[in-house]
């Protein structure tokens, strides 16, 4: 991954908690989940 700096996003608490729970169950970080989703979004 390229050099990164922290970013600020507004995400509903319930969505954040559900995403964090799923990411942890998959052995992933939320950063990885968000980066993957953004890469897919940009490529479409």
PDB file of N, H, CA, C and O in Angstrom:
ATOM      1  N   UNK A   1       0.850  -1.177   0.000  1.00  0.00           N
ATOM      2  CA  UNK A   1       0.000   0.000   0.000  1.00  0.00           C
ATOM      3  C   UNK A   1       0.891   1.234   0.000  1.00  0.00           C
ATOM      4  O   UNK A   1       1.952   1.253   0.625  1.00  0.00           O
ATOM      5  N   UNK A   2       0.452   2.244  -0.698  1.00  0.00           N
ATOM      6  H   UNK A   2      -0.409   2.229  -1.206  1.00  0.00           H
ATOM      7  CA  UNK A   2       1.189   3.503  -0.771  1.00  0.00           C
ATOM      8  C   UNK A   2       1.205   4.186   0.593  1.00  0.00           C
ATOM      9  O   UNK A   2       0.478   3.794   1.506  1.00  0.00           O
ATOM     10  N   UNK A   3       2.036   5.205   0.716  1.00  0.00           N
ATOM     11  H   UNK A   3       2.626   5.524  -0.026  1.00  0.00           H
ATOM     12  CA  UNK A   3       2.038   5.985   1.951  1.00  0.00           C
ATOM     13  C   UNK A   3       0.635   6.532   2.194  1.00  0.00           C
ATOM     14  O   UNK A   3      -0.034   6.992   1.269  1.00  0.00           O
ATOM     15  N   UNK A   4       0.207   6.475   3.435  1.00  0.00           N
ATOM     16  H   UNK A   4       0.751   6.102   4.187  1.00  0.00           H
ATOM     17  CA  UNK A   4      -1.137   6.943   3.765  1.00  0.00           C
ATOM     18  C   UNK A   4      -1.112   7.854   4.982  1.00  0.00           C
ATOM     19  O   UNK A   4      -0.197   7.803   5.805  1.00  0.00           O
ATOM     20  N   UNK A   5      -2.130   8.678   5.071  1.00  0.00           N
ATOM     21  H   UNK A   5      -2.873   8.719   4.403  1.00  0.00           H
ATOM     22  CA  UNK A   5      -2.352   9.519   6.242  1.00  0.00           C
ATOM     23  C   UNK A   5      -3.779   9.272   6.707  1.00  0.00           C
ATOM     24  O   UNK A   5      -4.632   8.923   5.891  1.00  0.00           O
ATOM     25  N   UNK A   6      -4.060   9.440   7.979  1.00  0.00           N
ATOM     26  H   UNK A   6      -3.367   9.724   8.642  1.00  0.00           H
ATOM     27  CA  UNK A   6      -5.431   9.252   8.462  1.00  0.00           C
ATOM     28  C   UNK A   6      -6.404  10.184   7.741  1.00  0.00           C
ATOM     29  O   UNK A   6      -6.075  11.329   7.428  1.00  0.00           O
ATOM     30  N   UNK A   7      -7.590   9.676   7.489  1.00  0.00           N
ATOM     31  H   UNK A   7      -7.856   8.746   7.743  1.00  0.00           H
ATOM     32  CA  UNK A   7      -8.671  10.442   6.866  1.00  0.00           C
ATOM     33  C   UNK A   7      -9.851  10.468   7.824  1.00  0.00           C
ATOM     34  O   UNK A   7      -9.956   9.609   8.699  1.00  0.00           O
ATOM     35  N   UNK A   8     -10.729  11.433   7.671  1.00  0.00           N
ATOM     36  H   UNK A   8     -10.644  12.131   6.961  1.00  0.00           H
ATOM     37  CA  UNK A   8     -11.932  11.532   8.497  1.00  0.00           C
ATOM     38  C   UNK A   8     -13.156  11.257   7.634  1.00  0.00           C
ATOM     39  O   UNK A   8     -13.317  11.840   6.562  1.00  0.00           O
ATOM     40  N   UNK A   9     -14.010  10.369   8.110  1.00  0.00           N
ATOM     41  H   UNK A   9     -13.879   9.895   8.981  1.00  0.00           H
ATOM     42  CA  UNK A   9     -15.262  10.042   7.435  1.00  0.00           C
ATOM     43  C   UNK A   9     -16.376  10.004   8.472  1.00  0.00           C
ATOM     44  O   UNK A   9     -16.148   9.653   9.629  1.00  0.00           O
ATOM     45  N   UNK A  10     -17.566  10.364   8.055  1.00  0.00           N
ATOM     46  H   UNK A  10     -17.752  10.650   7.115  1.00  0.00           H
ATOM     47  CA  UNK A  10     -18.734  10.237   8.935  1.00  0.00           C
ATOM     48  C   UNK A  10     -19.481   8.975   8.527  1.00  0.00           C
ATOM     49  O   UNK A  10     -20.014   8.876   7.422  1.00  0.00           O
ATOM     50  N   UNK A  11     -19.507   8.009   9.449  1.00  0.00           N
ATOM     51  H   UNK A  11     -19.073   8.089  10.347  1.00  0.00           H
ATOM     52  CA  UNK A  11     -20.146   6.717   9.198  1.00  0.00           C
ATOM     53  C   UNK A  11     -21.086   6.430  10.367  1.00  0.00           C
ATOM     54  O   UNK A  11     -20.674   6.549  11.521  1.00  0.00           O
ATOM     55  N   UNK A  12     -22.331   6.057  10.100  1.00  0.00           N
ATOM     56  H   UNK A  12     -22.666   5.960   9.163  1.00  0.00           H
ATOM     57  CA  UNK A  12     -23.256   5.754  11.187  1.00  0.00           C
ATOM     58  C   UNK A  12     -22.673   4.691  12.130  1.00  0.00           C
ATOM     59  O   UNK A  12     -22.047   3.726  11.691  1.00  0.00           O
ATOM     60  N   UNK A  13     -22.893   4.892  13.420  1.00  0.00           N
ATOM     61  H   UNK A  13     -23.402   5.675  13.777  1.00  0.00           H
ATOM     62  CA  UNK A  13     -22.323   3.993  14.422  1.00  0.00           C
ATOM     63  C   UNK A  13     -22.712   2.536  14.211  1.00  0.00           C
ATOM     64  O   UNK A  13     -21.879   1.644  14.370  1.00  0.00           O
ATOM     65  N   UNK A  14     -23.976   2.284  13.852  1.00  0.00           N
ATOM     66  H   UNK A  14     -24.653   3.008  13.722  1.00  0.00           H
ATOM     67  CA  UNK A  14     -24.408   0.899  13.674  1.00  0.00           C
ATOM     68  C   UNK A  14     -23.726   0.247  12.470  1.00  0.00           C
ATOM     69  O   UNK A  14     -23.388  -0.935  12.519  1.00  0.00           O
ATOM     70  N   UNK A  15     -23.524   0.996  11.406  1.00  0.00           N
ATOM     71  H   UNK A  15     -23.799   1.957  11.367  1.00  0.00           H
ATOM     72  CA  UNK A  15     -22.821   0.469  10.235  1.00  0.00           C
ATOM     73  C   UNK A  15     -21.362   0.193  10.568  1.00  0.00           C
ATOM     74  O   UNK A  15     -20.814  -0.838  10.178  1.00  0.00           O
ATOM     75  N   UNK A  16     -20.732   1.118  11.291  1.00  0.00           N
ATOM     76  H   UNK A  16     -21.177   1.956  11.608  1.00  0.00           H
ATOM     77  CA  UNK A  16     -19.333   0.951  11.701  1.00  0.00           C
ATOM     78  C   UNK A  16     -19.176  -0.316  12.545  1.00  0.00           C
ATOM     79  O   UNK A  16     -18.270  -1.115  12.308  1.00  0.00           O
ATOM     80  N   UNK A  17     -20.055  -0.495  13.524  1.00  0.00           N
ATOM     81  H   UNK A  17     -20.791   0.154  13.717  1.00  0.00           H
ATOM     82  CA  UNK A  17     -19.970  -1.656  14.418  1.00  0.00           C
ATOM     83  C   UNK A  17     -20.157  -2.956  13.646  1.00  0.00           C
ATOM     84  O   UNK A  17     -19.430  -3.922  13.877  1.00  0.00           O
ATOM     85  N   UNK A  18     -21.118  -2.991  12.737  1.00  0.00           N
ATOM     86  H   UNK A  18     -21.709  -2.207  12.549  1.00  0.00           H
ATOM     87  CA  UNK A  18     -21.355  -4.206  11.950  1.00  0.00           C
ATOM     88  C   UNK A  18     -20.170  -4.508  11.042  1.00  0.00           C
ATOM     89  O   UNK A  18     -19.766  -5.663  10.907  1.00  0.00           O
ATOM     90  N   UNK A  19     -19.613  -3.474  10.422  1.00  0.00           N
ATOM     91  H   UNK A  19     -19.942  -2.536  10.532  1.00  0.00           H
ATOM     92  CA  UNK A  19     -18.460  -3.664   9.537  1.00  0.00           C
ATOM     93  C   UNK A  19     -17.246  -4.119  10.329  1.00  0.00           C
ATOM     94  O   UNK A  19     -16.509  -4.998   9.881  1.00  0.00           O
ATOM     95  N   UNK A  20     -17.028  -3.533  11.500  1.00  0.00           N
ATOM     96  H   UNK A  20     -17.627  -2.820  11.864  1.00  0.00           H
ATOM     97  CA  UNK A  20     -15.906  -3.924  12.338  1.00  0.00           C
ATOM     98  C   UNK A  20     -16.041  -5.377  12.782  1.00  0.00           C
ATOM     99  O   UNK A  20     -15.066  -6.128  12.754  1.00  0.00           O
ATOM    100  N   UNK A  21     -17.228  -5.769  13.187  1.00  0.00           N
ATOM    101  H   UNK A  21     -18.020  -5.158  13.209  1.00  0.00           H
ATOM    102  CA  UNK A  21     -17.464  -7.153  13.608  1.00  0.00           C
ATOM    103  C   UNK A  21     -17.193  -8.136  12.468  1.00  0.00           C
ATOM    104  O   UNK A  21     -16.541  -9.160  12.672  1.00  0.00           O
ATOM    105  N   UNK A  22     -17.687  -7.828  11.282  1.00  0.00           N
ATOM    106  H   UNK A  22     -18.217  -6.996  11.116  1.00  0.00           H
ATOM    107  CA  UNK A  22     -17.485  -8.716  10.132  1.00  0.00           C
ATOM    108  C   UNK A  22     -16.013  -8.759   9.733  1.00  0.00           C
ATOM    109  O   UNK A  22     -15.478  -9.831   9.450  1.00  0.00           O
ATOM    110  N   UNK A  23     -15.361  -7.611   9.710  1.00  0.00           N
ATOM    111  H   UNK A  23     -15.795  -6.740   9.940  1.00  0.00           H
ATOM    112  CA  UNK A  23     -13.939  -7.568   9.352  1.00  0.00           C
ATOM    113  C   UNK A  23     -13.116  -8.399  10.333  1.00  0.00           C
ATOM    114  O   UNK A  23     -12.246  -9.164   9.917  1.00  0.00           O
ATOM    115  N   UNK A  24     -13.380  -8.258  11.620  1.00  0.00           N
ATOM    116  H   UNK A  24     -14.087  -7.637  11.959  1.00  0.00           H
ATOM    117  CA  UNK A  24     -12.640  -9.023  12.619  1.00  0.00           C
ATOM    118  C   UNK A  24     -12.883 -10.515  12.455  1.00  0.00           C
ATOM    119  O   UNK A  24     -11.954 -11.309  12.604  1.00  0.00           O
ATOM    120  N   UNK A  25     -14.116 -10.909  12.151  1.00  0.00           N
ATOM    121  H   UNK A  25     -14.870 -10.263  12.031  1.00  0.00           H
ATOM    122  CA  UNK A  25     -14.439 -12.324  11.938  1.00  0.00           C
ATOM    123  C   UNK A  25     -13.682 -12.887  10.740  1.00  0.00           C
ATOM    124  O   UNK A  25     -13.372 -14.077  10.695  1.00  0.00           O
ATOM    125  N   UNK A  26     -13.387 -12.020   9.770  1.00  0.00           N
ATOM    126  H   UNK A  26     -13.638 -11.053   9.807  1.00  0.00           H
ATOM    127  CA  UNK A  26     -12.658 -12.435   8.570  1.00  0.00           C
ATOM    128  C   UNK A  26     -11.153 -12.260   8.718  1.00  0.00           C
ATOM    129  O   UNK A  26     -10.399 -12.576   7.798  1.00  0.00           O
ATOM    130  N   UNK A  27     -10.709 -11.759   9.868  1.00  0.00           N
ATOM    131  H   UNK A  27     -11.321 -11.502  10.616  1.00  0.00           H
ATOM    132  CA  UNK A  27      -9.284 -11.536  10.086  1.00  0.00           C
ATOM    133  C   UNK A  27      -8.745 -10.357   9.287  1.00  0.00           C
ATOM    134  O   UNK A  27      -7.578 -10.348   8.894  1.00  0.00           O
ATOM    135  N   UNK A  28      -9.602  -9.356   9.045  1.00  0.00           N
ATOM    136  H   UNK A  28     -10.550  -9.363   9.364  1.00  0.00           H
ATOM    137  CA  UNK A  28      -9.220  -8.179   8.272  1.00  0.00           C
ATOM    138  C   UNK A  28      -9.348  -6.933   9.138  1.00  0.00           C
ATOM    139  O   UNK A  28      -9.979  -6.959  10.194  1.00  0.00           O
ATOM    140  N   UNK A  29      -8.747  -5.850   8.682  1.00  0.00           N
ATOM    141  H   UNK A  29      -8.234  -5.829   7.824  1.00  0.00           H
ATOM    142  CA  UNK A  29      -8.930  -4.556   9.329  1.00  0.00           C
ATOM    143  C   UNK A  29      -9.997  -3.777   8.568  1.00  0.00           C
ATOM    144  O   UNK A  29     -10.277  -4.064   7.404  1.00  0.00           O
ATOM    145  N   UNK A  30     -10.587  -2.793   9.232  1.00  0.00           N
ATOM    146  H   UNK A  30     -10.359  -2.559  10.178  1.00  0.00           H
ATOM    147  CA  UNK A  30     -11.545  -1.942   8.529  1.00  0.00           C
ATOM    148  C   UNK A  30     -10.849  -1.120   7.459  1.00  0.00           C
ATOM    149  O   UNK A  30     -11.444  -0.821   6.424  1.00  0.00           O
ATOM    150  N   UNK A  31      -9.616  -0.758   7.690  1.00  0.00           N
ATOM    151  H   UNK A  31      -9.132  -1.001   8.531  1.00  0.00           H
ATOM    152  CA  UNK A  31      -8.867  -0.053   6.647  1.00  0.00           C
ATOM    153  C   UNK A  31      -8.813  -0.896   5.384  1.00  0.00           C
ATOM    154  O   UNK A  31      -9.052  -0.386   4.289  1.00  0.00           O
ATOM    155  N   UNK A  32      -8.503  -2.172   5.522  1.00  0.00           N
ATOM    156  H   UNK A  32      -8.309  -2.586   6.411  1.00  0.00           H
ATOM    157  CA  UNK A  32      -8.439  -3.070   4.364  1.00  0.00           C
ATOM    158  C   UNK A  32      -9.799  -3.149   3.672  1.00  0.00           C
ATOM    159  O   UNK A  32      -9.877  -3.110   2.444  1.00  0.00           O
ATOM    160  N   UNK A  33     -10.857  -3.258   4.452  1.00  0.00           N
ATOM    161  H   UNK A  33     -10.794  -3.289   5.450  1.00  0.00           H
ATOM    162  CA  UNK A  33     -12.207  -3.341   3.882  1.00  0.00           C
ATOM    163  C   UNK A  33     -12.547  -2.070   3.106  1.00  0.00           C
ATOM    164  O   UNK A  33     -13.052  -2.142   1.985  1.00  0.00           O
ATOM    165  N   UNK A  34     -12.274  -0.913   3.695  1.00  0.00           N
ATOM    166  H   UNK A  34     -11.864  -0.854   4.606  1.00  0.00           H
ATOM    167  CA  UNK A  34     -12.593   0.363   3.050  1.00  0.00           C
ATOM    168  C   UNK A  34     -11.751   0.576   1.802  1.00  0.00           C
ATOM    169  O   UNK A  34     -12.272   0.995   0.768  1.00  0.00           O
ATOM    170  N   UNK A  35     -10.460   0.294   1.884  1.00  0.00           N
ATOM    171  H   UNK A  35     -10.037  -0.047   2.724  1.00  0.00           H
ATOM    172  CA  UNK A  35      -9.589   0.461   0.713  1.00  0.00           C
ATOM    173  C   UNK A  35     -10.050  -0.456  -0.426  1.00  0.00           C
ATOM    174  O   UNK A  35     -10.112  -0.029  -1.579  1.00  0.00           O
ATOM    175  N   UNK A  36     -10.369  -1.697  -0.107  1.00  0.00           N
ATOM    176  H   UNK A  36     -10.318  -2.044   0.829  1.00  0.00           H
ATOM    177  CA  UNK A  36     -10.849  -2.627  -1.133  1.00  0.00           C
ATOM    178  C   UNK A  36     -12.142  -2.119  -1.776  1.00  0.00           C
ATOM    179  O   UNK A  36     -12.292  -2.166  -2.997  1.00  0.00           O
ATOM    180  N   UNK A  37     -13.069  -1.634  -0.955  1.00  0.00           N
ATOM    181  H   UNK A  37     -12.946  -1.595   0.037  1.00  0.00           H
ATOM    182  CA  UNK A  37     -14.335  -1.117  -1.480  1.00  0.00           C
ATOM    183  C   UNK A  37     -14.106   0.108  -2.365  1.00  0.00           C
ATOM    184  O   UNK A  37     -14.723   0.232  -3.422  1.00  0.00           O
ATOM    185  N   UNK A  38     -13.225   1.009  -1.938  1.00  0.00           N
ATOM    186  H   UNK A  38     -12.724   0.908  -1.079  1.00  0.00           H
ATOM    187  CA  UNK A  38     -12.942   2.203  -2.746  1.00  0.00           C
ATOM    188  C   UNK A  38     -12.230   1.849  -4.053  1.00  0.00           C
ATOM    189  O   UNK A  38     -12.505   2.455  -5.089  1.00  0.00           O
ATOM    190  N   UNK A  39     -11.328   0.884  -4.012  1.00  0.00           N
ATOM    191  H   UNK A  39     -11.106   0.393  -3.171  1.00  0.00           H
ATOM    192  CA  UNK A  39     -10.660   0.461  -5.249  1.00  0.00           C
ATOM    193  C   UNK A  39     -11.682  -0.101  -6.232  1.00  0.00           C
ATOM    194  O   UNK A  39     -11.627   0.208  -7.423  1.00  0.00           O
ATOM    195  N   UNK A  40     -12.604  -0.916  -5.753  1.00  0.00           N
ATOM    196  H   UNK A  40     -12.648  -1.168  -4.787  1.00  0.00           H
ATOM    197  CA  UNK A  40     -13.645  -1.473  -6.632  1.00  0.00           C
ATOM    198  C   UNK A  40     -14.547  -0.366  -7.169  1.00  0.00           C
ATOM    199  O   UNK A  40     -14.924  -0.389  -8.341  1.00  0.00           O
ATOM    200  N   UNK A  41     -14.894   0.595  -6.328  1.00  0.00           N
ATOM    201  H   UNK A  41     -14.588   0.614  -5.376  1.00  0.00           H
ATOM    202  CA  UNK A  41     -15.745   1.695  -6.734  1.00  0.00           C
ATOM    203  C   UNK A  41     -15.090   2.540  -7.831  1.00  0.00           C
ATOM    204  O   UNK A  41     -15.750   2.914  -8.801  1.00  0.00           O
ATOM    205  N   UNK A  42     -13.823   2.837  -7.683  1.00  0.00           N
ATOM    206  H   UNK A  42     -13.288   2.534  -6.895  1.00  0.00           H
ATOM    207  CA  UNK A  42     -13.107   3.671  -8.647  1.00  0.00           C
ATOM    208  C   UNK A  42     -12.943   2.953  -9.984  1.00  0.00           C
ATOM    209  O   UNK A  42     -12.974   3.593 -11.035  1.00  0.00           O
ATOM    210  N   UNK A  43     -12.772   1.651  -9.958  1.00  0.00           N
ATOM    211  H   UNK A  43     -12.747   1.131  -9.105  1.00  0.00           H
ATOM    212  CA  UNK A  43     -12.536   0.887 -11.184  1.00  0.00           C
ATOM    213  C   UNK A  43     -13.793   0.646 -12.012  1.00  0.00           C
ATOM    214  O   UNK A  43     -13.682   0.261 -13.176  1.00  0.00           O
ATOM    215  N   UNK A  44     -14.992   0.860 -11.454  1.00  0.00           N
ATOM    216  H   UNK A  44     -15.083   1.173 -10.508  1.00  0.00           H
ATOM    217  CA  UNK A  44     -16.181   0.552 -12.241  1.00  0.00           C
ATOM    218  C   UNK A  44     -16.462   1.579 -13.284  1.00  0.00           C
ATOM    219  O   UNK A  44     -17.435   1.454 -14.027  1.00  0.00           O
TER     220      UNK A  44
END
